[in-house]
Amino acid sequence: MPHSDLLPSLLFKLNENQLALETAIIELSNWVEARGSADVADNVRTALDTIDENEEFIKLSLAVLMSPE
């Protein structure tokens, strides 16, 4: 398999990992907020906004890379 064929699969897996980490971090921020640290939880959620902002572009780009030519 040529290395160029691996790139879309690699990027897809990295994106899956990123989304899984986002989910875990959101759970932790909810836990922190429930224990009285709303400011910390808000800061975490603000930092995670970048993932949300870029998600659609990443999905579309991966779809293009993974489609047959």
C-alpha positions in Angstrom: 0.0 0.0 0.0 1.5 3.4 -1.0 2.1 5.8 1.8 -0.3 8.3 0.2 -3.1 5.8 0.7 -2.4 5.8 4.4 -2.8 9.5 4.9 -6.6 9.7 4.8 -7.0 6.8 7.2 -4.4 8.3 9.5 -6.1 11.6 9.5 -9.5 10.0 10.2 -8.1 8.1 13.2 -6.4 11.3 14.5 -9.7 13.1 14.2 -11.5 10.3 16.1 -9.0 10.5 18.8 -9.4 14.3 19.0 -13.2 14.0 19.3 -12.8 11.3 22.0 -10.5 13.5 24.0 -12.9 16.4 23.7 -15.7 14.2 25.1 -13.6 13.1 28.0 -12.5 16.7 28.8 -16.1 17.9 28.7 -17.0 15.2 31.2 -14.2 16.3 33.4 -15.2 20.0 33.1 -18.8 19.0 34.1 -17.4 17.2 37.1 -15.3 20.2 38.1 -18.2 22.5 37.7 -20.5 20.3 39.8 -17.9 20.7 42.6 -18.0 24.5 42.5 -15.4 25.5 40.0 -17.6 27.1 37.4 -14.8 29.4 36.2 -12.4 26.6 35.5 -15.1 24.6 33.7 -15.9 27.7 31.5 -12.3 28.1 30.7 -12.0 24.5 29.6 -15.1 24.7 27.4 -13.8 27.9 25.8 -10.5 26.2 25.0 -12.5 23.3 23.4 -14.4 25.7 21.1 -11.6 25.4 18.5 -12.4 21.7 18.1 -16.0 22.5 17.5 -15.2 25.3 15.1 -12.9 23.1 13.0 -14.9 19.9 13.1 -17.0 20.5 9.9 -14.0 21.5 7.8 -12.1 18.4 9.0 -15.0 16.1 8.2 -15.4 17.6 4.7 -11.7 17.4 4.0 -11.5 13.8 5.1 -14.5 12.9 2.9 -12.7 14.4 -0.1 -9.4 12.6 0.8 -11.2 9.3 1.3 -13.4 9.4 -1.9 -12.2 7.5 -4.9 -10.7 9.7 -7.5 
